[in-house]
Amino acid sequence: HRQVAMATARVMAGMLLAMSLEPTRSALLSSHLFSNHKGGCGKTTILFHTCAEYARRHQDDQVLVIDTTLRGDLSELLLGGDKGASGKQAVKALAHLRSSTKLFHQAAAIHAAEGMAYGTPSQAIRTALGKMLAKEGKDADGNEVLLDIEKTVVKVHDFNSCIPENVYLCLGGSGPQTSFPQQQRQAIAETIRKYLEKSSASWRLICDTDGDQGFSDYTKIAHALCDKCIIPLKTNVNDFSNRCIPMMEELYLARQSGEVRSCVQLFIWNEIDVHKNSPSSVSGLLTPTKAAQGIIGMLNGLVAEVAMTYPDLFYNAPPADRSDIEDFAGASTMCMRTFGVTGLAAAEHGIPFCSMKDGKLEGGRLTYEIQGETLKQLTNNIAELADRLDDPAWGKS
């Protein structure tokens, strides 16, 4: 018995030592937002497919999607899509219960109660606010928290079984958006990040934003919440010059003033016509048509110029000289093929590519024929993006 006890003790000691040597794991493991200054570039559609694939690749973590948009298109896609207006009906039923507006108001109230701006409040105020918010959550240290993230979101799989079970949504589309002054916007972002970081669960955050010509207050909160910005854009030089560069200038100034934290990680050249499914000078996955390759090469050069002008704005290091531009572009840009009819079927049914099967799919007005090879290529392209979200910074030690 003594030998058994000693052996058990050694095993326990080894387990405790191994646990003590494990690095501390932050509860907020990553944070990305999809943003641009032009609607109709495919931002929300790409995010829909990507968050599902990203969740599938990180099944031990919870993927939190915060829809900060006025219309809530992403929320509708995630909650069932267009068929039978199921997504729209779900948003209408849930938006006032689990909306980004409600989350932001709650975070602002908690920030005030915790005294970050006005001094430490009395225990009576904290207790009363805790009762009003009905929070019974605990953080990673076992302490009571006023903001229990899981009680401000919906588990998407409960409404749409095609979405992985670890995707949670804070809805957009709940009606008119509140105007918040800068100090309050920053306080909201700080509070939400703090509670995500202290959570007993591990989170990966992805935010959708409106494609306005200037950042709305909700978009600014998303930029203050997230570390990395993904910019989907069609291959149009005029749009890059007239919409994207002003957006990056606005983001740069907001970063310089300390208002936001996000930096540009990746440009997605969207709706690319594919010549063949093999690597090329502009993509590790596909070869665009010759004309498209020329435009993409020009845009990659423009991105590099902006990075050299505003190096602090980018996640990757700017190219040191022209010989580095191709490597910089490889780390900072990618191509996304046209989704075509398969994309229409996915949107109608609320099915991301990673959950879709080939064969017939009955729509509201027509029957879709999902081709296996096409679906495979689309899934691979989204998988490439999901992998790129976790890329280490290029050119930085």
C-alpha positions as CSV (number, residue, x, y, z in Angstrom):
1,H,0.0,0.0,0.0
2,R,2.9,2.3,0.8
3,Q,4.4,1.8,-2.6
4,V,1.1,2.5,-4.3
5,A,0.8,5.7,-2.2
6,M,4.3,6.8,-3.1
7,A,3.7,6.1,-6.8
8,T,0.5,8.0,-6.7
9,A,2.2,10.9,-4.9
10,R,4.9,11.0,-7.6
11,V,2.3,11.1,-10.4
12,M,0.4,13.9,-8.6
13,A,3.6,15.9,-8.1
14,G,4.5,15.5,-11.8
15,M,1.1,16.7,-12.8
16,L,1.3,19.7,-10.5
17,L,4.8,20.6,-11.9
18,A,3.6,20.3,-15.4
19,M,0.6,22.5,-14.7
20,S,2.9,25.1,-13.0
21,L,5.2,25.2,-16.1
22,E,2.3,25.8,-18.5
23,P,2.2,29.4,-19.8
24,T,-0.6,31.7,-18.6
25,R,-3.4,31.6,-21.2
26,S,-5.3,34.8,-21.7
27,A,-9.1,34.3,-21.9
28,L,-9.2,36.7,-24.9
29,L,-7.0,34.9,-27.4
30,S,-7.6,37.0,-30.5
31,S,-9.7,39.9,-31.7
32,H,-10.4,40.9,-35.3
33,L,-12.8,43.3,-37.0
34,F,-13.8,43.5,-40.7
35,S,-14.1,47.1,-41.8
36,N,-14.0,49.4,-44.8
37,H,-15.5,52.7,-46.0
38,K,-17.5,51.2,-48.8
39,G,-20.6,48.9,-48.8
40,G,-21.1,46.1,-51.2
41,C,-17.5,44.7,-51.0
42,G,-18.6,41.4,-49.5
43,K,-17.4,42.1,-46.0
44,T,-20.3,40.6,-44.2
45,T,-20.6,37.6,-46.5
46,I,-16.9,36.8,-46.1
47,L,-17.1,37.2,-42.3
48,F,-20.1,34.9,-42.1
49,H,-18.2,32.0,-43.8
50,T,-15.0,32.8,-42.0
51,C,-16.3,32.9,-38.4
52,A,-17.8,29.4,-38.9
53,E,-14.6,28.0,-40.3
54,Y,-12.6,29.8,-37.6
55,A,-14.8,28.3,-34.9
56,R,-14.4,24.8,-36.5
57,R,-10.6,25.2,-36.3
58,H,-10.7,26.4,-32.7
59,Q,-13.2,24.0,-31.1
60,D,-11.8,24.4,-27.6
61,D,-12.5,28.1,-27.7
62,Q,-15.6,30.2,-28.0
63,V,-15.9,32.5,-31.0
64,L,-17.8,35.7,-30.1
65,V,-19.2,37.6,-33.0
66,I,-20.3,41.2,-32.3
67,D,-22.5,42.7,-35.0
68,T,-22.1,46.5,-34.7
69,T,-24.0,47.2,-37.9
70,L,-27.3,49.2,-38.1
71,R,-29.0,46.6,-40.4
72,G,-27.7,43.4,-38.8
73,D,-27.2,41.5,-42.1
74,L,-24.6,39.2,-40.5
75,S,-26.9,38.4,-37.6
76,E,-29.6,37.4,-40.1
77,L,-27.2,35.2,-42.0
78,L,-26.0,33.5,-38.8
79,L,-29.5,33.0,-37.4
80,G,-30.9,31.2,-40.5
81,G,-30.4,33.2,-43.7
82,D,-33.0,34.5,-46.1
83,K,-35.2,31.4,-46.7
84,G,-38.6,31.9,-45.1
85,A,-37.2,35.1,-43.6
86,S,-36.0,32.9,-40.7
87,G,-32.9,35.0,-40.0
88,K,-34.9,38.3,-40.1
89,Q,-37.5,36.9,-37.8
90,A,-34.9,35.7,-35.3
91,V,-33.2,39.1,-35.3
92,K,-36.5,40.8,-34.7
93,A,-37.2,38.5,-31.7
94,L,-33.8,38.7,-30.2
95,A,-32.2,42.1,-31.0
96,H,-33.6,43.9,-28.0
97,L,-32.5,41.1,-25.7
98,R,-29.0,40.4,-26.9
99,S,-27.9,43.4,-29.1
100,S,-24.7,45.2,-29.4
101,T,-26.5,48.4,-28.3
102,K,-27.6,46.7,-25.1
103,L,-24.1,45.3,-24.5
104,F,-22.5,48.8,-25.0
105,H,-25.0,50.4,-22.6
106,Q,-24.4,47.8,-20.0
107,A,-20.6,48.1,-20.4
108,A,-20.9,51.9,-20.0
109,A,-23.0,51.5,-16.8
110,I,-20.5,49.0,-15.3
111,H,-17.6,51.2,-16.1
112,A,-19.2,54.0,-14.2
113,A,-20.1,51.7,-11.3
114,E,-16.6,50.4,-11.0
115,G,-15.3,53.9,-10.6
116,M,-12.8,54.0,-13.5
117,A,-13.7,57.6,-14.2
118,Y,-15.4,58.9,-11.0
119,G,-13.6,57.3,-8.1
120,T,-14.3,54.0,-6.3
121,P,-18.1,53.6,-5.7
122,S,-19.5,52.3,-2.5
123,Q,-20.1,48.6,-2.0
124,A,-23.9,49.4,-1.9
125,I,-23.8,50.8,-5.4
126,R,-21.9,47.7,-6.7
127,T,-24.3,45.4,-5.0
128,A,-27.4,47.2,-6.2
129,L,-26.1,47.3,-9.8
130,G,-25.2,43.6,-9.6
131,K,-28.8,42.8,-8.6
132,M,-30.2,45.0,-11.5
133,L,-28.0,43.3,-14.0
134,A,-28.7,39.8,-12.5
135,K,-25.2,38.6,-13.0
136,E,-24.0,35.5,-11.3
137,G,-20.9,34.8,-13.4
138,K,-17.4,34.2,-12.1
139,D,-14.1,35.2,-13.7
140,A,-11.1,32.9,-14.1
141,D,-10.1,33.7,-10.5
142,G,-13.5,32.8,-9.1
143,N,-14.5,36.5,-8.4
144,E,-18.0,37.7,-9.1
145,V,-18.4,39.9,-12.2
146,L,-20.9,42.4,-13.2
147,L,-20.6,41.6,-16.9
148,D,-21.2,37.9,-17.7
149,I,-20.4,37.8,-21.4
150,E,-22.3,34.6,-22.0
151,K,-25.5,36.3,-20.7
152,T,-25.2,39.1,-23.3
153,V,-25.1,36.8,-26.4
154,V,-27.0,34.0,-28.0
155,K,-25.6,30.6,-28.9
156,V,-26.1,30.6,-32.7
157,H,-26.3,26.8,-33.0
158,D,-29.6,26.9,-31.0
159,F,-31.1,28.8,-34.0
160,N,-29.1,27.5,-36.9
161,S,-27.7,24.0,-36.6
162,C,-25.4,24.6,-39.6
163,I,-23.2,26.9,-37.4
164,P,-20.6,25.3,-35.1
165,E,-21.7,25.0,-31.4
166,N,-18.9,27.4,-30.2
167,V,-20.1,30.5,-32.1
168,Y,-21.9,33.1,-30.0
169,L,-23.5,36.3,-31.3
170,C,-24.2,39.8,-30.0
171,L,-26.8,41.0,-32.5
172,G,-26.9,44.0,-34.7
173,G,-30.0,45.5,-36.4
174,S,-31.8,46.4,-33.1
175,G,-32.8,49.9,-34.3
176,P,-31.3,53.4,-34.1
177,Q,-27.8,53.4,-32.7
178,T,-26.8,55.4,-29.6
179,S,-24.3,58.3,-30.0
180,F,-21.4,57.9,-27.5
181,P,-18.8,60.6,-26.8
182,Q,-15.2,59.5,-27.2
183,Q,-14.4,58.9,-23.5
184,Q,-17.4,56.7,-23.2
185,R,-16.6,54.8,-26.4
186,Q,-13.2,54.0,-25.0
187,A,-14.7,53.1,-21.6
188,I,-17.1,50.6,-23.3
189,A,-14.3,48.9,-25.2
190,E,-12.0,48.7,-22.2
191,T,-14.8,47.2,-20.0
192,I,-15.8,44.5,-22.6
193,R,-12.1,43.6,-23.2
194,K,-11.4,43.4,-19.5
195,Y,-14.3,41.0,-18.8
196,L,-13.3,38.9,-21.8
197,E,-9.7,38.7,-20.6
198,K,-10.9,37.8,-17.1
199,S,-13.5,35.3,-18.2
200,S,-13.2,31.6,-17.2
201,A,-13.8,30.7,-20.8
202,S,-11.4,31.3,-23.7
203,W,-12.7,33.7,-26.3
204,R,-11.9,34.7,-29.9
205,L,-13.6,37.9,-30.9
206,I,-14.7,39.0,-34.4
207,C,-16.7,42.2,-35.1
208,D,-18.6,43.3,-38.1
209,T,-18.9,47.0,-38.9
210,D,-20.8,49.3,-41.2
211,G,-19.3,50.4,-44.5
212,D,-19.9,54.1,-44.1
213,Q,-17.6,56.8,-45.5
214,G,-16.6,57.7,-42.0
215,F,-16.5,55.6,-38.8
216,S,-19.8,55.5,-36.8
217,D,-19.6,55.4,-33.0
218,Y,-20.2,51.7,-33.1
219,T,-17.5,51.1,-35.6
220,K,-15.1,53.2,-33.4
221,I,-16.0,51.0,-30.5
222,A,-15.2,47.9,-32.6
223,H,-11.8,49.4,-33.6
224,A,-11.1,50.1,-29.9
225,L,-12.1,46.6,-29.0
226,C,-10.0,44.6,-31.6
227,D,-6.3,44.3,-32.2
228,K,-6.4,43.6,-36.0
229,C,-8.4,44.9,-38.9
230,I,-9.3,43.0,-42.0
231,I,-10.3,45.1,-45.1
232,P,-12.2,43.4,-47.9
233,L,-12.2,45.4,-51.1
234,K,-12.9,44.7,-54.8
235,T,-10.1,45.2,-57.2
236,N,-10.9,48.8,-58.1
237,V,-8.1,51.3,-58.0
238,N,-10.5,54.3,-57.7
239,D,-12.2,52.7,-54.6
240,F,-8.8,52.1,-53.0
241,S,-7.8,55.7,-53.6
242,N,-11.2,57.4,-52.8
243,R,-12.5,55.2,-50.0
244,C,-9.8,53.0,-48.6
245,I,-7.0,55.5,-48.2
246,P,-9.3,58.0,-46.4
247,M,-10.3,55.1,-44.1
248,M,-6.7,54.3,-43.3
249,E,-5.9,57.9,-42.7
250,E,-8.9,58.1,-40.3
251,L,-7.7,55.0,-38.5
252,Y,-4.2,56.3,-38.3
253,L,-5.3,59.5,-36.6
254,A,-7.5,57.5,-34.2
255,R,-4.5,55.3,-33.3
256,Q,-2.3,58.3,-32.8
257,S,-4.8,59.9,-30.4
258,G,-5.1,56.6,-28.5
259,E,-8.8,56.3,-29.3
260,V,-8.5,52.9,-31.0
261,R,-6.2,49.9,-30.9
262,S,-6.7,48.1,-34.2
263,C,-4.1,48.0,-36.9
264,V,-4.4,46.7,-40.5
265,Q,-3.5,43.1,-40.7
266,L,-4.9,42.0,-44.1
267,F,-6.5,43.2,-47.3
268,I,-8.8,40.8,-49.1
269,W,-9.1,41.4,-52.8
270,N,-12.6,40.1,-53.3
271,E,-14.7,38.6,-56.2
272,I,-11.6,37.5,-58.1
273,D,-12.2,35.7,-61.5
274,V,-10.0,32.6,-61.3
275,H,-8.1,31.3,-64.3
276,K,-6.9,28.1,-62.6
277,N,-6.7,26.6,-59.2
278,S,-2.9,26.8,-58.6
279,P,-0.6,29.2,-56.8
280,S,0.4,32.5,-58.5
281,S,2.5,35.6,-57.7
282,V,-0.5,37.2,-56.0
283,S,-2.0,34.1,-54.2
284,G,-0.8,30.9,-52.7
285,L,-4.1,29.2,-53.7
286,L,-5.3,30.5,-57.0
287,T,-4.3,32.1,-60.3
288,P,-6.5,35.0,-61.3
289,T,-7.0,36.0,-64.9
290,K,-4.1,38.0,-66.4
291,A,-6.0,41.3,-66.3
292,A,-6.9,40.7,-62.7
293,Q,-3.3,39.9,-61.8
294,G,-2.1,43.2,-63.2
295,I,-4.6,45.2,-61.1
296,I,-3.9,43.2,-58.0
297,G,-0.2,43.8,-58.5
298,M,-0.8,47.5,-58.7
299,L,-3.0,47.5,-55.6
300,N,-0.4,45.5,-53.7
301,G,2.1,48.3,-54.6
302,L,-0.2,50.9,-53.3
303,V,-0.8,49.1,-50.0
304,A,3.0,48.9,-49.6
305,E,3.3,52.7,-50.2
306,V,0.7,53.4,-47.5
307,A,2.6,51.0,-45.1
308,M,5.9,52.8,-45.8
309,T,4.1,56.2,-45.1
310,Y,2.2,55.0,-42.0
311,P,4.3,52.1,-40.6
312,D,2.5,52.2,-37.2
313,L,-0.8,51.5,-39.0
314,F,0.1,48.0,-40.1
315,Y,0.4,44.7,-38.2
316,N,3.2,43.6,-40.5
317,A,6.4,45.6,-40.9
318,P,6.5,47.9,-43.9
319,P,8.8,46.8,-46.8
320,A,12.3,48.2,-46.3
321,D,12.7,48.8,-50.0
322,R,11.1,47.8,-53.3
323,S,12.7,44.3,-53.2
324,D,10.6,43.5,-50.1
325,I,7.2,44.5,-51.6
326,E,6.3,41.1,-52.9
327,D,7.0,39.4,-49.5
328,F,5.1,42.2,-47.7
329,A,2.1,41.8,-50.1
330,G,2.2,38.1,-49.5
331,A,1.8,38.6,-45.8
332,S,-0.6,41.5,-46.0
333,T,-3.0,40.6,-48.8
334,M,-4.9,37.7,-50.2
335,C,-7.4,36.9,-53.0
336,M,-11.0,35.7,-52.5
337,R,-12.7,34.0,-55.5
338,T,-16.2,34.9,-56.7
339,F,-18.8,32.9,-54.7
340,G,-21.3,32.7,-57.5
341,V,-24.4,30.6,-57.3
342,T,-23.0,28.6,-54.4
343,G,-22.7,31.8,-52.4
344,L,-26.3,32.6,-53.2
345,A,-27.4,29.2,-51.9
346,A,-25.4,29.7,-48.7
347,A,-26.9,33.1,-48.0
348,E,-30.5,31.9,-48.6
349,H,-30.1,28.9,-46.3
350,G,-27.7,30.4,-43.7
351,I,-25.2,27.6,-44.4
352,P,-21.5,28.4,-44.3
353,F,-19.3,26.6,-46.9
354,C,-17.7,24.5,-44.2
355,S,-21.1,22.9,-43.4
356,M,-22.5,22.7,-46.9
357,K,-22.8,19.4,-48.9
358,D,-22.8,19.0,-52.6
359,G,-26.0,18.0,-54.4
360,K,-29.4,19.6,-54.7
361,L,-30.5,22.3,-52.3
362,E,-34.1,23.6,-52.5
363,G,-34.4,27.3,-52.4
364,G,-37.5,29.5,-52.0
365,R,-37.8,30.1,-55.8
366,L,-35.2,27.8,-57.4
367,T,-33.3,24.6,-56.8
368,Y,-29.5,25.0,-56.4
369,E,-27.1,22.4,-57.8
370,I,-24.1,22.5,-55.5
371,Q,-21.1,21.2,-57.4
372,G,-18.6,19.3,-55.2
373,E,-15.4,20.7,-56.8
374,T,-16.7,24.3,-56.7
375,L,-17.7,23.9,-53.0
376,K,-14.2,22.5,-52.3
377,Q,-12.4,25.4,-53.8
378,L,-14.7,27.9,-52.0
379,T,-14.1,26.1,-48.7
380,N,-10.4,26.1,-49.2
381,N,-10.3,29.8,-49.9
382,I,-12.2,30.6,-46.7
383,A,-10.0,28.1,-44.8
384,E,-7.0,30.1,-46.1
385,L,-8.4,33.3,-44.6
386,A,-9.2,31.6,-41.3
387,D,-5.6,30.4,-41.1
388,R,-4.3,33.9,-42.0
389,L,-6.1,35.4,-39.0
390,D,-3.6,33.6,-36.8
391,D,-0.5,34.6,-38.8
392,P,2.5,36.0,-36.9
393,A,3.6,39.5,-37.8
394,W,5.8,39.6,-40.9
395,G,9.1,41.4,-40.6
396,K,9.0,41.9,-36.9
397,S,11.1,40.0,-34.4
